Amino acid sequence: FGKPAAQATPAEQTVLSEVLALRTILINIVYDQANGHAIEPERMRELIAKADAGKVEKALERLKENSSAAENGR
């Protein structure tokens, strides 16, 4: 993913957005369970909706950050 966001393919953008959404869901599930909360169906729907909201924009932001870091030699 060393390409600027504008050059990342739609497939790369899609894969990254889905990985970020899954990461959001997983972190929240682990946090809830670590605090003794059961994952009810409504909570799962809420987590999925939260993860899906803006996932493409988040992926493009990450691609842009990665591109900026690569341009700066990091």
Secondary structure, 3 states (H helix, E strand, C coil): CCCCCCCCCHHHHHHHHHHHHHHHHHHHHHHHHHCCCCCCHHHHHHHHHHHHCCHHHHHHHHHHHHHHHHHCCC
